[in-house]
Amino acid sequence: MGTHPDEIAITVIETASDALKVPIEELPPLSDAIDVDALEAIATSPLTTPQSTVTVTFTYAGLHVFVSSEKIVYVRPINSQGMGINNSVGSGDW
């Protein structure tokens, strides 16, 4: 059991595409925003438990992206008011 190496990256890109209503092909490479291997390693760390989740936050394609070790991705526009996943405009899971 485990996460496919590209599963988180694909989920981030698809969620951003849905939120922005643009084709995936029009988005910049995710690797321009974050080290994808490091994101995968942190988000899928065996050290995280239900009592200690990890959320990685970064910007990508005009969005704040939140990747949770609970296998959830949230995005929201950078210029939106409020912080956190409660103000998200899109979400996905892997």
PDB file of N, CA, C and O in Angstrom:
ATOM      1  N   MET A   1       0.848  -1.177   0.000  1.00  0.00           N
ATOM      2  CA  MET A   1       0.000   0.000   0.000  1.00  0.00           C
ATOM      3  C   MET A   1       0.890   1.235   0.000  1.00  0.00           C
ATOM      4  O   MET A   1       1.894   1.274   0.711  1.00  0.00           O
ATOM      5  N   GLY A   2       0.537   2.227  -0.778  1.00  0.00           N
ATOM      6  CA  GLY A   2       1.312   3.441  -0.821  1.00  0.00           C
ATOM      7  C   GLY A   2       0.769   4.366  -1.875  1.00  0.00           C
ATOM      8  O   GLY A   2      -0.200   4.056  -2.567  1.00  0.00           O
ATOM      9  N   THR A   3       1.401   5.489  -1.982  1.00  0.00           N
ATOM     10  CA  THR A   3       0.987   6.493  -2.940  1.00  0.00           C
ATOM     11  C   THR A   3       1.864   6.382  -4.178  1.00  0.00           C
ATOM     12  O   THR A   3       3.086   6.278  -4.069  1.00  0.00           O
ATOM     13  N   HIS A   4       1.249   6.403  -5.347  1.00  0.00           N
ATOM     14  CA  HIS A   4       2.002   6.430  -6.596  1.00  0.00           C
ATOM     15  C   HIS A   4       2.861   7.682  -6.581  1.00  0.00           C
ATOM     16  O   HIS A   4       2.404   8.729  -6.122  1.00  0.00           O
ATOM     17  N   PRO A   5       4.100   7.604  -7.073  1.00  0.00           N
ATOM     18  CA  PRO A   5       5.017   8.739  -6.979  1.00  0.00           C
ATOM     19  C   PRO A   5       4.482  10.072  -7.504  1.00  0.00           C
ATOM     20  O   PRO A   5       4.863  11.122  -6.987  1.00  0.00           O
ATOM     21  N   ASP A   6       3.615  10.061  -8.510  1.00  0.00           N
ATOM     22  CA  ASP A   6       3.131  11.321  -9.077  1.00  0.00           C
ATOM     23  C   ASP A   6       1.716  11.676  -8.645  1.00  0.00           C
ATOM     24  O   ASP A   6       1.166  12.679  -9.099  1.00  0.00           O
ATOM     25  N   GLU A   7       1.128  10.882  -7.790  1.00  0.00           N
ATOM     26  CA  GLU A   7      -0.286  11.060  -7.449  1.00  0.00           C
ATOM     27  C   GLU A   7      -0.593  12.429  -6.835  1.00  0.00           C
ATOM     28  O   GLU A   7      -1.584  13.063  -7.197  1.00  0.00           O
ATOM     29  N   ILE A   8       0.242  12.878  -5.919  1.00  0.00           N
ATOM     30  CA  ILE A   8      -0.001  14.172  -5.278  1.00  0.00           C
ATOM     31  C   ILE A   8       0.156  15.297  -6.297  1.00  0.00           C
ATOM     32  O   ILE A   8      -0.675  16.203  -6.352  1.00  0.00           O
ATOM     33  N   ALA A   9       1.206  15.245  -7.097  1.00  0.00           N
ATOM     34  CA  ALA A   9       1.430  16.281  -8.107  1.00  0.00           C
ATOM     35  C   ALA A   9       0.266  16.354  -9.084  1.00  0.00           C
ATOM     36  O   ALA A   9      -0.196  17.444  -9.421  1.00  0.00           O
ATOM     37  N   ILE A  10      -0.206  15.210  -9.536  1.00  0.00           N
ATOM     38  CA  ILE A  10      -1.338  15.184 -10.464  1.00  0.00           C
ATOM     39  C   ILE A  10      -2.577  15.785  -9.812  1.00  0.00           C
ATOM     40  O   ILE A  10      -3.309  16.542 -10.450  1.00  0.00           O
ATOM     41  N   THR A  11      -2.815  15.456  -8.552  1.00  0.00           N
ATOM     42  CA  THR A  11      -3.977  16.001  -7.844  1.00  0.00           C
ATOM     43  C   THR A  11      -3.870  17.515  -7.710  1.00  0.00           C
ATOM     44  O   THR A  11      -4.864  18.218  -7.896  1.00  0.00           O
ATOM     45  N   VAL A  12      -2.685  18.032  -7.389  1.00  0.00           N
ATOM     46  CA  VAL A  12      -2.496  19.486  -7.278  1.00  0.00           C
ATOM     47  C   VAL A  12      -2.798  20.149  -8.619  1.00  0.00           C
ATOM     48  O   VAL A  12      -3.526  21.140  -8.666  1.00  0.00           O
ATOM     49  N   ILE A  13      -2.256  19.621  -9.693  1.00  0.00           N
ATOM     50  CA  ILE A  13      -2.445  20.217 -11.017  1.00  0.00           C
ATOM     51  C   ILE A  13      -3.910  20.153 -11.444  1.00  0.00           C
ATOM     52  O   ILE A  13      -4.447  21.137 -11.953  1.00  0.00           O
ATOM     53  N   GLU A  14      -4.557  19.015 -11.245  1.00  0.00           N
ATOM     54  CA  GLU A  14      -5.972  18.888 -11.614  1.00  0.00           C
ATOM     55  C   GLU A  14      -6.855  19.810 -10.779  1.00  0.00           C
ATOM     56  O   GLU A  14      -7.799  20.403 -11.302  1.00  0.00           O
ATOM     57  N   THR A  15      -6.556  19.937  -9.488  1.00  0.00           N
ATOM     58  CA  THR A  15      -7.344  20.808  -8.616  1.00  0.00           C
ATOM     59  C   THR A  15      -7.168  22.264  -9.023  1.00  0.00           C
ATOM     60  O   THR A  15      -8.139  23.021  -9.050  1.00  0.00           O
ATOM     61  N   ALA A  16      -5.937  22.666  -9.340  1.00  0.00           N
ATOM     62  CA  ALA A  16      -5.684  24.031  -9.804  1.00  0.00           C
ATOM     63  C   ALA A  16      -6.397  24.286 -11.130  1.00  0.00           C
ATOM     64  O   ALA A  16      -6.999  25.344 -11.318  1.00  0.00           O
ATOM     65  N   SER A  17      -6.335  23.341 -12.030  1.00  0.00           N
ATOM     66  CA  SER A  17      -7.007  23.465 -13.326  1.00  0.00           C
ATOM     67  C   SER A  17      -8.511  23.654 -13.144  1.00  0.00           C
ATOM     68  O   SER A  17      -9.114  24.522 -13.776  1.00  0.00           O
ATOM     69  N   ASP A  18      -9.109  22.847 -12.289  1.00  0.00           N
ATOM     70  CA  ASP A  18     -10.548  22.963 -12.020  1.00  0.00           C
ATOM     71  C   ASP A  18     -10.891  24.313 -11.401  1.00  0.00           C
ATOM     72  O   ASP A  18     -11.858  24.956 -11.809  1.00  0.00           O
ATOM     73  N   ALA A  19     -10.107  24.742 -10.425  1.00  0.00           N
ATOM     74  CA  ALA A  19     -10.390  26.000  -9.726  1.00  0.00           C
ATOM     75  C   ALA A  19     -10.248  27.201 -10.653  1.00  0.00           C
ATOM     76  O   ALA A  19     -11.038  28.143 -10.579  1.00  0.00           O
ATOM     77  N   LEU A  20      -9.248  27.170 -11.522  1.00  0.00           N
ATOM     78  CA  LEU A  20      -8.994  28.285 -12.435  1.00  0.00           C
ATOM     79  C   LEU A  20      -9.794  28.189 -13.730  1.00  0.00           C
ATOM     80  O   LEU A  20      -9.856  29.140 -14.508  1.00  0.00           O
ATOM     81  N   LYS A  21     -10.403  27.023 -13.949  1.00  0.00           N
ATOM     82  CA  LYS A  21     -11.171  26.782 -15.171  1.00  0.00           C
ATOM     83  C   LYS A  21     -10.312  26.966 -16.422  1.00  0.00           C
ATOM     84  O   LYS A  21     -10.724  27.595 -17.397  1.00  0.00           O
ATOM     85  N   VAL A  22      -9.108  26.400 -16.364  1.00  0.00           N
ATOM     86  CA  VAL A  22      -8.199  26.409 -17.512  1.00  0.00           C
ATOM     87  C   VAL A  22      -7.707  24.983 -17.752  1.00  0.00           C
ATOM     88  O   VAL A  22      -7.646  24.182 -16.819  1.00  0.00           O
ATOM     89  N   PRO A  23      -7.360  24.667 -18.995  1.00  0.00           N
ATOM     90  CA  PRO A  23      -6.821  23.331 -19.268  1.00  0.00           C
ATOM     91  C   PRO A  23      -5.487  23.119 -18.549  1.00  0.00           C
ATOM     92  O   PRO A  23      -4.716  24.058 -18.349  1.00  0.00           O
ATOM     93  N   ILE A  24      -5.238  21.896 -18.176  1.00  0.00           N
ATOM     94  CA  ILE A  24      -3.986  21.549 -17.496  1.00  0.00           C
ATOM     95  C   ILE A  24      -2.779  22.005 -18.309  1.00  0.00           C
ATOM     96  O   ILE A  24      -1.782  22.459 -17.746  1.00  0.00           O
ATOM     97  N   GLU A  25      -2.868  21.886 -19.616  1.00  0.00           N
ATOM     98  CA  GLU A  25      -1.755  22.241 -20.493  1.00  0.00           C
ATOM     99  C   GLU A  25      -1.364  23.713 -20.391  1.00  0.00           C
ATOM    100  O   GLU A  25      -0.238  24.075 -20.734  1.00  0.00           O
ATOM    101  N   GLU A  26      -2.278  24.568 -19.925  1.00  0.00           N
ATOM    102  CA  GLU A  26      -1.991  25.998 -19.815  1.00  0.00           C
ATOM    103  C   GLU A  26      -1.343  26.369 -18.485  1.00  0.00           C
ATOM    104  O   GLU A  26      -0.928  27.513 -18.301  1.00  0.00           O
ATOM    105  N   LEU A  27      -1.252  25.425 -17.561  1.00  0.00           N
ATOM    106  CA  LEU A  27      -0.641  25.698 -16.262  1.00  0.00           C
ATOM    107  C   LEU A  27       0.877  25.552 -16.347  1.00  0.00           C
ATOM    108  O   LEU A  27       1.381  24.759 -17.142  1.00  0.00           O
ATOM    109  N   PRO A  28       1.607  26.316 -15.526  1.00  0.00           N
ATOM    110  CA  PRO A  28       3.065  26.154 -15.507  1.00  0.00           C
ATOM    111  C   PRO A  28       3.435  24.814 -14.868  1.00  0.00           C
ATOM    112  O   PRO A  28       2.617  24.214 -14.170  1.00  0.00           O
ATOM    113  N   PRO A  29       4.652  24.347 -15.101  1.00  0.00           N
ATOM    114  CA  PRO A  29       5.077  23.110 -14.446  1.00  0.00           C
ATOM    115  C   PRO A  29       5.031  23.271 -12.923  1.00  0.00           C
ATOM    116  O   PRO A  29       5.454  24.297 -12.389  1.00  0.00           O
ATOM    117  N   LEU A  30       4.525  22.270 -12.243  1.00  0.00           N
ATOM    118  CA  LEU A  30       4.457  22.320 -10.783  1.00  0.00           C
ATOM    119  C   LEU A  30       5.851  22.454 -10.180  1.00  0.00           C
ATOM    120  O   LEU A  30       6.021  23.070  -9.128  1.00  0.00           O
ATOM    121  N   SER A  31       6.836  21.882 -10.842  1.00  0.00           N
ATOM    122  CA  SER A  31       8.213  21.944 -10.340  1.00  0.00           C
ATOM    123  C   SER A  31       8.771  23.362 -10.330  1.00  0.00           C
ATOM    124  O   SER A  31       9.788  23.613  -9.684  1.00  0.00           O
ATOM    125  N   ASP A  32       8.126  24.301 -11.035  1.00  0.00           N
ATOM    126  CA  ASP A  32       8.528  25.709 -10.951  1.00  0.00           C
ATOM    127  C   ASP A  32       8.141  26.314  -9.608  1.00  0.00           C
ATOM    128  O   ASP A  32       8.724  27.314  -9.191  1.00  0.00           O
ATOM    129  N   ALA A  33       7.163  25.717  -8.925  1.00  0.00           N
ATOM    130  CA  ALA A  33       6.657  26.261  -7.664  1.00  0.00           C
ATOM    131  C   ALA A  33       7.203  25.539  -6.440  1.00  0.00           C
ATOM    132  O   ALA A  33       7.365  26.147  -5.382  1.00  0.00           O
ATOM    133  N   ILE A  34       7.489  24.244  -6.576  1.00  0.00           N
ATOM    134  CA  ILE A  34       7.891  23.449  -5.410  1.00  0.00           C
ATOM    135  C   ILE A  34       8.680  22.229  -5.872  1.00  0.00           C
ATOM    136  O   ILE A  34       8.501  21.745  -6.990  1.00  0.00           O
ATOM    137  N   ASP A  35       9.545  21.745  -5.006  1.00  0.00           N
ATOM    138  CA  ASP A  35      10.260  20.493  -5.263  1.00  0.00           C
ATOM    139  C   ASP A  35       9.247  19.363  -5.090  1.00  0.00           C
ATOM    140  O   ASP A  35       8.866  19.035  -3.967  1.00  0.00           O
ATOM    141  N   VAL A  36       8.820  18.778  -6.187  1.00  0.00           N
ATOM    142  CA  VAL A  36       7.740  17.787  -6.171  1.00  0.00           C
ATOM    143  C   VAL A  36       8.134  16.545  -5.371  1.00  0.00           C
ATOM    144  O   VAL A  36       7.300  15.978  -4.665  1.00  0.00           O
ATOM    145  N   ASP A  37       9.382  16.122  -5.472  1.00  0.00           N
ATOM    146  CA  ASP A  37       9.827  14.958  -4.696  1.00  0.00           C
ATOM    147  C   ASP A  37       9.761  15.235  -3.201  1.00  0.00           C
ATOM    148  O   ASP A  37       9.351  14.372  -2.425  1.00  0.00           O
ATOM    149  N   ALA A  38      10.162  16.437  -2.796  1.00  0.00           N
ATOM    150  CA  ALA A  38      10.095  16.798  -1.375  1.00  0.00           C
ATOM    151  C   ALA A  38       8.644  16.875  -0.906  1.00  0.00           C
ATOM    152  O   ALA A  38       8.326  16.441   0.201  1.00  0.00           O
ATOM    153  N   LEU A  39       7.765  17.424  -1.741  1.00  0.00           N
ATOM    154  CA  LEU A  39       6.342  17.485  -1.398  1.00  0.00           C
ATOM    155  C   LEU A  39       5.798  16.083  -1.165  1.00  0.00           C
ATOM    156  O   LEU A  39       5.120  15.836  -0.167  1.00  0.00           O
ATOM    157  N   GLU A  40       6.090  15.168  -2.077  1.00  0.00           N
ATOM    158  CA  GLU A  40       5.637  13.777  -1.940  1.00  0.00           C
ATOM    159  C   GLU A  40       6.172  13.165  -0.644  1.00  0.00           C
ATOM    160  O   GLU A  40       5.436  12.499   0.084  1.00  0.00           O
ATOM    161  N   ALA A  41       7.456  13.397  -0.361  1.00  0.00           N
ATOM    162  CA  ALA A  41       8.076  12.805   0.828  1.00  0.00           C
ATOM    163  C   ALA A  41       7.450  13.325   2.115  1.00  0.00           C
ATOM    164  O   ALA A  41       7.193  12.557   3.042  1.00  0.00           O
ATOM    165  N   ILE A  42       7.208  14.624   2.169  1.00  0.00           N
ATOM    166  CA  ILE A  42       6.623  15.207   3.382  1.00  0.00           C
ATOM    167  C   ILE A  42       5.178  14.772   3.553  1.00  0.00           C
ATOM    168  O   ILE A  42       4.777  14.356   4.640  1.00  0.00           O
ATOM    169  N   ALA A  43       4.402  14.865   2.495  1.00  0.00           N
ATOM    170  CA  ALA A  43       2.968  14.582   2.596  1.00  0.00           C
ATOM    171  C   ALA A  43       2.667  13.110   2.842  1.00  0.00           C
ATOM    172  O   ALA A  43       1.600  12.776   3.357  1.00  0.00           O
ATOM    173  N   THR A  44       3.583  12.236   2.485  1.00  0.00           N
ATOM    174  CA  THR A  44       3.338  10.803   2.670  1.00  0.00           C
ATOM    175  C   THR A  44       4.236  10.189   3.734  1.00  0.00           C
ATOM    176  O   THR A  44       4.378   8.968   3.800  1.00  0.00           O
ATOM    177  N   SER A  45       4.834  11.018   4.556  1.00  0.00           N
ATOM    178  CA  SER A  45       5.741  10.528   5.594  1.00  0.00           C
ATOM    179  C   SER A  45       5.045   9.533   6.511  1.00  0.00           C
ATOM    180  O   SER A  45       3.927   9.782   6.963  1.00  0.00           O
ATOM    181  N   PRO A  46       5.697   8.410   6.790  1.00  0.00           N
ATOM    182  CA  PRO A  46       5.106   7.438   7.717  1.00  0.00           C
ATOM    183  C   PRO A  46       5.077   7.954   9.154  1.00  0.00           C
ATOM    184  O   PRO A  46       4.485   7.322  10.029  1.00  0.00           O
ATOM    185  N   LEU A  47       5.704   9.085   9.396  1.00  0.00           N
ATOM    186  CA  LEU A  47       5.721   9.653  10.743  1.00  0.00           C
ATOM    187  C   LEU A  47       4.443  10.399  11.081  1.00  0.00           C
ATOM    188  O   LEU A  47       4.194  10.691  12.251  1.00  0.00           O
ATOM    189  N   THR A  48       3.619  10.718  10.073  1.00  0.00           N
ATOM    190  CA  THR A  48       2.368  11.412  10.356  1.00  0.00           C
ATOM    191  C   THR A  48       1.315  10.414  10.808  1.00  0.00           C
ATOM    192  O   THR A  48       1.240   9.293  10.305  1.00  0.00           O
ATOM    193  N   THR A  49       0.514  10.840  11.754  1.00  0.00           N
ATOM    194  CA  THR A  49      -0.555  10.008  12.308  1.00  0.00           C
ATOM    195  C   THR A  49      -1.819  10.849  12.359  1.00  0.00           C
ATOM    196  O   THR A  49      -1.756  12.055  12.120  1.00  0.00           O
ATOM    197  N   PRO A  50      -2.964  10.253  12.661  1.00  0.00           N
ATOM    198  CA  PRO A  50      -4.174  11.069  12.805  1.00  0.00           C
ATOM    199  C   PRO A  50      -4.019  12.171  13.857  1.00  0.00           C
ATOM    200  O   PRO A  50      -4.688  13.201  13.787  1.00  0.00           O
ATOM    201  N   GLN A  51      -3.141  11.950  14.821  1.00  0.00           N
ATOM    202  CA  GLN A  51      -2.919  12.962  15.854  1.00  0.00           C
ATOM    203  C   GLN A  51      -1.907  14.022  15.418  1.00  0.00           C
ATOM    204  O   GLN A  51      -1.820  15.083  16.035  1.00  0.00           O
ATOM    205  N   SER A  52      -1.152  13.746  14.374  1.00  0.00           N
ATOM    206  CA  SER A  52      -0.140  14.706  13.924  1.00  0.00           C
ATOM    207  C   SER A  52      -0.118  14.772  12.402  1.00  0.00           C
ATOM    208  O   SER A  52       0.686  14.105  11.751  1.00  0.00           O
ATOM    209  N   THR A  53      -0.995  15.570  11.854  1.00  0.00           N
ATOM    210  CA  THR A  53      -1.028  15.729  10.405  1.00  0.00           C
ATOM    211  C   THR A  53      -0.081  16.845   9.983  1.00  0.00           C
ATOM    212  O   THR A  53       0.269  17.719  10.777  1.00  0.00           O
ATOM    213  N   VAL A  54       0.317  16.798   8.746  1.00  0.00           N
ATOM    214  CA  VAL A  54       1.211  17.796   8.175  1.00  0.00           C
ATOM    215  C   VAL A  54       0.488  18.456   7.014  1.00  0.00           C
ATOM    216  O   VAL A  54      -0.155  17.778   6.212  1.00  0.00           O
ATOM    217  N   THR A  55       0.592  19.780   6.921  1.00  0.00           N
ATOM    218  CA  THR A  55       0.060  20.499   5.771  1.00  0.00           C
ATOM    219  C   THR A  55       1.186  21.324   5.169  1.00  0.00           C
ATOM    220  O   THR A  55       1.823  22.121   5.858  1.00  0.00           O
ATOM    221  N   VAL A  56       1.425  21.127   3.884  1.00  0.00           N
ATOM    222  CA  VAL A  56       2.418  21.894   3.145  1.00  0.00           C
ATOM    223  C   VAL A  56       1.663  22.963   2.367  1.00  0.00           C
ATOM    224  O   VAL A  56       0.691  22.663   1.674  1.00  0.00           O
ATOM    225  N   THR A  57       2.111  24.210   2.483  1.00  0.00           N
ATOM    226  CA  THR A  57       1.462  25.328   1.806  1.00  0.00           C
ATOM    227  C   THR A  57       2.465  25.996   0.868  1.00  0.00           C
ATOM    228  O   THR A  57       3.611  26.241   1.246  1.00  0.00           O
ATOM    229  N   PHE A  58       2.029  26.287  -0.348  1.00  0.00           N
ATOM    230  CA  PHE A  58       2.877  26.976  -1.310  1.00  0.00           C
ATOM    231  C   PHE A  58       1.982  27.678  -2.327  1.00  0.00           C
ATOM    232  O   PHE A  58       0.771  27.460  -2.343  1.00  0.00           O
ATOM    233  N   THR A  59       2.570  28.515  -3.170  1.00  0.00           N
ATOM    234  CA  THR A  59       1.794  29.189  -4.208  1.00  0.00           C
ATOM    235  C   THR A  59       2.097  28.541  -5.555  1.00  0.00           C
ATOM    236  O   THR A  59       3.219  28.117  -5.830  1.00  0.00           O
ATOM    237  N   TYR A  60       1.057  28.481  -6.384  1.00  0.00           N
ATOM    238  CA  TYR A  60       1.172  27.882  -7.713  1.00  0.00           C
ATOM    239  C   TYR A  60       0.082  28.460  -8.604  1.00  0.00           C
ATOM    240  O   TYR A  60      -1.098  28.402  -8.258  1.00  0.00           O
ATOM    241  N   ALA A  61       0.462  29.008  -9.727  1.00  0.00           N
ATOM    242  CA  ALA A  61      -0.470  29.495 -10.750  1.00  0.00           C
ATOM    243  C   ALA A  61      -1.498  30.475 -10.183  1.00  0.00           C
ATOM    244  O   ALA A  61      -2.674  30.419 -10.543  1.00  0.00           O
ATOM    245  N   GLY A  62      -1.062  31.365  -9.306  1.00  0.00           N
ATOM    246  CA  GLY A  62      -1.970  32.350  -8.731  1.00  0.00           C
ATOM    247  C   GLY A  62      -2.844  31.819  -7.613  1.00  0.00           C
ATOM    248  O   GLY A  62      -3.825  32.457  -7.231  1.00  0.00           O
ATOM    249  N   LEU A  63      -2.497  30.659  -7.087  1.00  0.00           N
ATOM    250  CA  LEU A  63      -3.283  30.035  -6.024  1.00  0.00           C
ATOM    251  C   LEU A  63      -2.409  29.721  -4.813  1.00  0.00           C
ATOM    252  O   LEU A  63      -1.223  29.421  -4.949  1.00  0.00           O
ATOM    253  N   HIS A  64      -3.010  29.795  -3.636  1.00  0.00           N
ATOM    254  CA  HIS A  64      -2.399  29.193  -2.452  1.00  0.00           C
ATOM    255  C   HIS A  64      -2.804  27.729  -2.504  1.00  0.00           C
ATOM    256  O   HIS A  64      -3.977  27.414  -2.701  1.00  0.00           O
ATOM    257  N   VAL A  65      -1.849  26.841  -2.328  1.00  0.00           N
ATOM    258  CA  VAL A  65      -2.111  25.401  -2.360  1.00  0.00           C
ATOM    259  C   VAL A  65      -1.810  24.832  -0.983  1.00  0.00           C
ATOM    260  O   VAL A  65      -0.773  25.131  -0.391  1.00  0.00           O
ATOM    261  N   PHE A  66      -2.713  24.021  -0.484  1.00  0.00           N
ATOM    262  CA  PHE A  66      -2.559  23.351   0.804  1.00  0.00           C
ATOM    263  C   PHE A  66      -2.599  21.851   0.531  1.00  0.00           C
ATOM    264  O   PHE A  66      -3.601  21.343   0.029  1.00  0.00           O
ATOM    265  N   VAL A  67      -1.526  21.140   0.853  1.00  0.00           N
ATOM    266  CA  VAL A  67      -1.470  19.687   0.679  1.00  0.00           C
ATOM    267  C   VAL A  67      -1.360  19.075   2.067  1.00  0.00           C
ATOM    268  O   VAL A  67      -0.386  19.305   2.784  1.00  0.00           O
ATOM    269  N   SER A  68      -2.354  18.306   2.432  1.00  0.00           N
ATOM    270  CA  SER A  68      -2.429  17.716   3.764  1.00  0.00           C
ATOM    271  C   SER A  68      -2.003  16.257   3.740  1.00  0.00           C
ATOM    272  O   SER A  68      -2.257  15.540   2.773  1.00  0.00           O
ATOM    273  N   SER A  69      -1.353  15.827   4.816  1.00  0.00           N
ATOM    274  CA  SER A  69      -0.997  14.410   4.934  1.00  0.00           C
ATOM    275  C   SER A  69      -2.237  13.540   5.113  1.00  0.00           C
ATOM    276  O   SER A  69      -2.145  12.313   5.125  1.00  0.00           O
ATOM    277  N   GLU A  70      -3.398  14.181   5.253  1.00  0.00           N
ATOM    278  CA  GLU A  70      -4.667  13.448   5.296  1.00  0.00           C
ATOM    279  C   GLU A  70      -5.160  13.133   3.888  1.00  0.00           C
ATOM    280  O   GLU A  70      -6.307  12.730   3.694  1.00  0.00           O
ATOM    281  N   LYS A  71      -4.273  13.323   2.906  1.00  0.00           N
ATOM    282  CA  LYS A  71      -4.525  13.019   1.488  1.00  0.00           C
ATOM    283  C   LYS A  71      -5.563  13.934   0.855  1.00  0.00           C
ATOM    284  O   LYS A  71      -6.398  13.498   0.062  1.00  0.00           O
ATOM    285  N   ILE A  72      -5.495  15.218   1.223  1.00  0.00           N
ATOM    286  CA  ILE A  72      -6.418  16.208   0.675  1.00  0.00           C
ATOM    287  C   ILE A  72      -5.614  17.399   0.151  1.00  0.00           C
ATOM    288  O   ILE A  72      -4.636  17.820   0.770  1.00  0.00           O
ATOM    289  N   VAL A  73      -6.034  17.931  -0.985  1.00  0.00           N
ATOM    290  CA  VAL A  73      -5.443  19.131  -1.578  1.00  0.00           C
ATOM    291  C   VAL A  73      -6.524  20.197  -1.642  1.00  0.00           C
ATOM    292  O   VAL A  73      -7.628  19.940  -2.122  1.00  0.00           O
ATOM    293  N   TYR A  74      -6.208  21.398  -1.158  1.00  0.00           N
ATOM    294  CA  TYR A  74      -7.116  22.545  -1.243  1.00  0.00           C
ATOM    295  C   TYR A  74      -6.390  23.662  -1.972  1.00  0.00           C
ATOM    296  O   TYR A  74      -5.172  23.791  -1.849  1.00  0.00           O
ATOM    297  N   VAL A  75      -7.122  24.471  -2.730  1.00  0.00           N
ATOM    298  CA  VAL A  75      -6.543  25.653  -3.367  1.00  0.00           C
ATOM    299  C   VAL A  75      -7.480  26.839  -3.177  1.00  0.00           C
ATOM    300  O   VAL A  75      -8.693  26.680  -3.044  1.00  0.00           O
ATOM    301  N   ARG A  76      -6.887  28.036  -3.166  1.00  0.00           N
ATOM    302  CA  ARG A  76      -7.680  29.259  -3.144  1.00  0.00           C
ATOM    303  C   ARG A  76      -6.857  30.364  -3.787  1.00  0.00           C
ATOM    304  O   ARG A  76      -5.628  30.326  -3.733  1.00  0.00           O
ATOM    305  N   PRO A  77      -7.513  31.348  -4.394  1.00  0.00           N
ATOM    306  CA  PRO A  77      -6.784  32.437  -5.044  1.00  0.00           C
ATOM    307  C   PRO A  77      -5.906  33.191  -4.050  1.00  0.00           C
ATOM    308  O   PRO A  77      -6.278  33.375  -2.891  1.00  0.00           O
ATOM    309  N   ILE A  78      -4.755  33.618  -4.510  1.00  0.00           N
ATOM    310  CA  ILE A  78      -3.838  34.371  -3.658  1.00  0.00           C
ATOM    311  C   ILE A  78      -4.483  35.659  -3.178  1.00  0.00           C
ATOM    312  O   ILE A  78      -4.273  36.064  -2.035  1.00  0.00           O
ATOM    313  N   ASN A  79      -5.263  36.311  -4.028  1.00  0.00           N
ATOM    314  CA  ASN A  79      -5.842  37.608  -3.671  1.00  0.00           C
ATOM    315  C   ASN A  79      -7.136  37.504  -2.874  1.00  0.00           C
ATOM    316  O   ASN A  79      -7.754  38.531  -2.591  1.00  0.00           O
ATOM    317  N   SER A  80      -7.572  36.286  -2.498  1.00  0.00           N
ATOM    318  CA  SER A  80      -8.816  36.158  -1.733  1.00  0.00           C
ATOM    319  C   SER A  80      -8.593  36.542  -0.279  1.00  0.00           C
ATOM    320  O   SER A  80      -7.478  36.460   0.235  1.00  0.00           O
ATOM    321  N   GLN A  81      -9.659  36.958   0.369  1.00  0.00           N
ATOM    322  CA  GLN A  81      -9.596  37.339   1.777  1.00  0.00           C
ATOM    323  C   GLN A  81      -9.631  36.097   2.648  1.00  0.00           C
ATOM    324  O   GLN A  81     -10.235  35.088   2.286  1.00  0.00           O
ATOM    325  N   GLY A  82      -8.988  36.177   3.781  1.00  0.00           N
ATOM    326  CA  GLY A  82      -9.001  35.056   4.719  1.00  0.00           C
ATOM    327  C   GLY A  82      -7.901  34.062   4.399  1.00  0.00           C
ATOM    328  O   GLY A  82      -7.415  33.982   3.271  1.00  0.00           O
ATOM    329  N   MET A  83      -7.531  33.326   5.392  1.00  0.00           N
ATOM    330  CA  MET A  83      -6.475  32.337   5.234  1.00  0.00           C
ATOM    331  C   MET A  83      -7.023  30.948   5.489  1.00  0.00           C
ATOM    332  O   MET A  83      -8.069  30.788   6.118  1.00  0.00           O
ATOM    333  N   GLY A  84      -6.333  29.974   5.013  1.00  0.00           N
ATOM    334  CA  GLY A  84      -6.643  28.598   5.349  1.00  0.00           C
ATOM    335  C   GLY A  84      -7.569  27.907   4.385  1.00  0.00           C
ATOM    336  O   GLY A  84      -8.085  28.499   3.437  1.00  0.00           O
ATOM    337  N   ILE A  85      -7.762  26.642   4.656  1.00  0.00           N
ATOM    338  CA  ILE A  85      -8.527  25.792   3.762  1.00  0.00           C
ATOM    339  C   ILE A  85     -10.017  26.073   3.795  1.00  0.00           C
ATOM    340  O   ILE A  85     -10.738  25.659   2.887  1.00  0.00           O
ATOM    341  N   ASN A  86     -10.497  26.766   4.820  1.00  0.00           N
ATOM    342  CA  ASN A  86     -11.927  27.063   4.895  1.00  0.00           C
ATOM    343  C   ASN A  86     -12.378  28.008   3.792  1.00  0.00           C
ATOM    344  O   ASN A  86     -13.572  28.091   3.503  1.00  0.00           O
ATOM    345  N   ASN A  87     -11.445  28.721   3.171  1.00  0.00           N
ATOM    346  CA  ASN A  87     -11.773  29.646   2.092  1.00  0.00           C
ATOM    347  C   ASN A  87     -11.355  29.089   0.734  1.00  0.00           C
ATOM    348  O   ASN A  87     -11.132  29.854  -0.204  1.00  0.00           O
ATOM    349  N   SER A  88     -11.248  27.782   0.621  1.00  0.00           N
ATOM    350  CA  SER A  88     -10.770  27.176  -0.615  1.00  0.00           C
ATOM    351  C   SER A  88     -11.827  27.247  -1.712  1.00  0.00           C
ATOM    352  O   SER A  88     -13.027  27.300  -1.443  1.00  0.00           O
ATOM    353  N   VAL A  89     -11.349  27.248  -2.954  1.00  0.00           N
ATOM    354  CA  VAL A  89     -12.250  27.250  -4.110  1.00  0.00           C
ATOM    355  C   VAL A  89     -12.198  25.925  -4.850  1.00  0.00           C
ATOM    356  O   VAL A  89     -12.949  25.715  -5.802  1.00  0.00           O
ATOM    357  N   GLY A  90     -11.334  25.046  -4.431  1.00  0.00           N
ATOM    358  CA  GLY A  90     -11.246  23.740  -5.060  1.00  0.00           C
ATOM    359  C   GLY A  90     -10.555  22.767  -4.141  1.00  0.00           C
ATOM    360  O   GLY A  90      -9.747  23.161  -3.300  1.00  0.00           O
ATOM    361  N   SER A  91     -10.866  21.505  -4.296  1.00  0.00           N
ATOM    362  CA  SER A  91     -10.191  20.491  -3.492  1.00  0.00           C
ATOM    363  C   SER A  91     -10.173  19.169  -4.238  1.00  0.00           C
ATOM    364  O   SER A  91     -10.974  18.936  -5.144  1.00  0.00           O
ATOM    365  N   GLY A  92      -9.264  18.328  -3.849  1.00  0.00           N
ATOM    366  CA  GLY A  92      -9.153  17.001  -4.425  1.00  0.00           C
ATOM    367  C   GLY A  92      -8.443  16.104  -3.444  1.00  0.00           C
ATOM    368  O   GLY A  92      -7.888  16.576  -2.453  1.00  0.00           O
ATOM    369  N   ASP A  93      -8.456  14.822  -3.709  1.00  0.00           N
ATOM    370  CA  ASP A  93      -7.703  13.910  -2.854  1.00  0.00           C
ATOM    371  C   ASP A  93      -7.008  12.870  -3.707  1.00  0.00           C
ATOM    372  O   ASP A  93      -7.389  12.610  -4.848  1.00  0.00           O
ATOM    373  N   TRP A  94      -5.974  12.280  -3.118  1.00  0.00           N
ATOM    374  CA  TRP A  94      -5.212  11.272  -3.844  1.00  0.00           C
ATOM    375  C   TRP A  94      -5.285   9.957  -3.149  1.00  0.00           C
ATOM    376  O   TRP A  94      -4.701   8.979  -3.615  1.00  0.00           O
TER     377      TRP A  94
END
